[in-house]
Amino acid sequence: MSVEKKYPSLYDRHSELFRHNMELLGQQDIVIASTGGAGQSYLGNLLQELGLNQVDPYTESLDPRGHAVPVHSSWRRRLAATQRRDDGGRPRRMWPRFVKSEESPEVTLRRRVRGICLLVRDPRDALYSRYRFRRDFAQDPWALGKGSFGAWLESAYPGGDLPVREWIRFYRGWLDAGARYDRVLVARFEELKTSPGALRAFLRFAGVQVPEPELRRAWERSRFEVMRAHEDTESGGREGARILRSGTVGEWREWLTPKLWKSFSGADLAAVARELGYRIDYE
């Protein structure tokens, strides 16, 4: 049976393909854990432009040698570096392998891995970005996001948590899991977007050396304008849903209202966000 037929739907991919891939991780893998909307597409593009082995266990089938075969590729061509990989490109460096996860550490860390990167974004921007992605790309009923943003914030995930509560639970769980590892990094989306120094810090954490000209080239090729132009080309220039929707740091200032603020004003959110380097307030 082909991998495509074995995992035909988004729900099956989420529950089976991901777990299958997690059983193949080992001590040469670095897990990049984040909630949706935190910038995985951006960081993944940077790593692939650097010739590193960044994989998506939701859309690729992994093997123990480090290779990955695309399974669900409807959106992958919208990202330039991913498209080149799918068209036959190979990473110049196979290990360490960088593996995306939007699941809890209990589901992800089935085996001991080399290290953990918590990719994080201001929760207001991350949750809004996640809502827009689900609204535009969701394929299954459980992937909520069909109403207004305010309604979505008040709608529980299948597991029972509201989106803000799920964000808190996710990062609290990964912070606790990281305490058991020597190699842990909190990488903030806002810094990765605005400073090559944040990318250098990530590479030092991973134990990878990249010549400065290659780093600068990857940085330039991963600018929002460049990535957006590629996606527009792939979509035929048509208006509509985009993976690279805005790329704005601090976009929450454009839409946050007193009514929406109620969802973000809890002490629990402020405490976890502070631990990750964010101050959550209304201003």
N, C-alpha and C positions, 0 to 999 in steps of 0.2 A: 504494500500500500504506500502511495506517495505521501510525502509530508504534507502537501497541500490538502489531500483528501483526509488525512488523519486529523488535521486541525482546521476544519473548514470555516469556523466562525470566530468572531472576536472573543466571545465568551469562552469557547473551547481553548483558544490560544492562551488566554489569560490563565486558565486553570490547569492546563496540561502541558503545553509547550514550555511555558516559563518554568514550571516545576521540573520538567525533564532536563532543561538546561542547567538548573541550579545543582542538579546531581553531578554535573561535570566540572564544577568549579573546583579550584584547588589553590595551592599556595603561590601560584604565579598570577593570580587574578586579583584585580582591584575592583571592588564594587563601588559604583557611583550611585548613591541612594538619594532620591528626591521624590517629592510629590510631583504630580503633573503640573506643568506651567512654570517650573523653576528654572528652565533653561537647558534641559538635556539635549535638545536639538542643536543649540549653539555650541555647548561644550563638546558634543560628539563631533560636530563639524571641525572644530579646532583640532581635536586629536587625530581625526582622519587626515586632515590637511598636513599634519606633522608626520604622517606615515606610520602612526601608531595603530594598534589593533583594538579599535573601539567597536563593540558589538551590541546589538539590541536583541535581548533574549525573548522579546515579544513578537518580533518579526523575522527572526533568523533561527535556524537550527544549528547548535554548536556541536563541535566534536572535541575529543580530548587533546588533539594536536593543536588546537587554537583556531581552526578554520570555522567559518560560518557560512551557511547557505540560506539565502533569502527564502522565506516561506510566504509571508503576506507582504506584498510590495506595492500596494495601491498608492501610498503616499511617499514611498522612499525616493522616487525620482525627483521629488520636489527639492531635495537637499543635494547640492552639487557633489560634495565629497562622497556621499552615500551612493549616488547614481554612478559615479566612476567606479566605485568598488563593485557594485552589482553588475557593471558591464565588463568585469574581468580584472579590475585593479586589485592589487594585493598590498597589504601593509608592508612597509619596509622592515618593520620590527614586530615580530609576533608576540613577544612577551616583554613586559607584563601585558596581560589582556585587560581591557577596561570594559566592565559589564554594567549596563544600566539596570537599575531596579526601582520600581515604584511600589514595592511590596514591603511588608514588615520584615524585620530581621529574622523572625521565627520562620518565615517562609523562604527567605533568601539564603540565609547562612546555614545551608544543610551540611556544608563542609567548611573547614578552616580555610580562610583566604588570606592573601598577602596584606591587604589593607582595606580601609573604608574611607571613602570621601563622601561627606554629606554636602550635597549641592543644595543650596538654600537661596530663597528669594524672599523679599518682604512679603509676608503672607497675604497682604491685601492684593498686591499685584499677582502673586502666584495663583491665588484662588480665582481671581477674575480671568486670568489667562486660561486656567483649567476649565472654567465654565465655558468660555468661548470655544475652546477646542472641542469639548464634548457636545456643545450645541451644534457645531458645524460638521463634526466628523463622526459622531456616535452612530453605531450600527446596530446596537442591541438595546432593548427596553431598559435594562438596568443601568445603562450609561446615561445618567440624568443630564439635563441641560437644555430642555426644550422650552421652558418658560423664561421669565425675567431673571436677572441675576439675584435680586432680592428673594424671589420665590425659591430659587435653587439653593441659596444659603439656608433656607428653612426646610429643605427637603433632605431626609435621611438617606445615606447610602444603603445598599443592601445589607451591610453589616450592622446598621442601626445608628451610626454616628452622623451628626450634621457635618457639613464640610469643614467648618472651623475646628470643631472638636476632633475630626479625623486628622487635620493638619497637626494639632497639638499631640495627639496620640502617636502619630507617625514619627515625628522628630524626637519626642521624648523617648520612644522605644529605641531609636537608632543612637541617640546620645548614650543611653544606658548600655547598648550593645558595644559601642565603641570603647567603653571603659575596659573591655576585655582584650583590646588590641593595642599594640605599641604604635602602629602606623595608622593614624587617623587625621583627617583634615576636614575642616569646615571651609568650603569654598562658596563665597557669596557671588551670586549672579551679577549684581551691580558692579562689583570690582572686576570680575572677568570681562565685563563689557567695556569698561572704561580704562583699564590699565594692563599693559602687557606684563607688568610685574606680578599680577595675580596669576597669570598663566605660568610664569617662571616658578612661582611658589608651588603651584600644583605639580610641575614636573620634578622639582626637588623632592617633594613628598613621595612621588612615584618612583624615585630613583632613576630617572631618565634624563640623559643629557642630549640636548638638541642645539645645533649651531645657531647662533643669533640670527643670521640671515633667514634660516628656515622658519624660525619662530616668527619673525616679522612678516614673512610671506604668508604663513598660516593665519596670522592676525588680520592681515589685509583681506585675504580671501574669505574670512568669516565675518567681515563687517556686515551689518544689517542690510545696507544698500546692495551689496554684492549678492548676498544670499537671497534677498527678496527679488532681485532682477532675474536670478536663475529660476526661482519658483514661478514668477510671472511668465517666463518663457515656456516652462513646462505646462502651465495651465492655459497657454494660448493667449495670454494677456487678458483673459476674461475676469471680470469682477466676481467676487464670491469668497468662499471659505479659503483661508490661507493658514498654513502652519506658522509662517512668519508674518504675524498680523500687524504688530506695532514695534516691538523691540524697545519700548520706552521704559526708562528707569523712573520710578515714582509716578507711574500713570495713575495710581489711585487718587492723586490730587485732583484729577479731572472729573471723577465720578462719585467720590465719597460724599454722601449726604448724611444728615443726622439720623435718618431712619436706617440706612445701611450701617452706620457706625455702631449701632447696637450689637451687631453680630461680631464686631471686632474689639469690643471694649472690655472683655473679660480679663480678670487678673491672671488666669491660667495661660491664656495666649500671650499676654505681656511678659510673663516670666520665662516661657520657653523661647520666645522671640529674643528677649534680652540675652539669654544664654548663647544664642546664635549670632548676636551682634546687631540686633535691631531694636529700635525704640518705637513702640506702637502708640501713637497718639492721633489726635484729630487734626493737628496743624500740619 
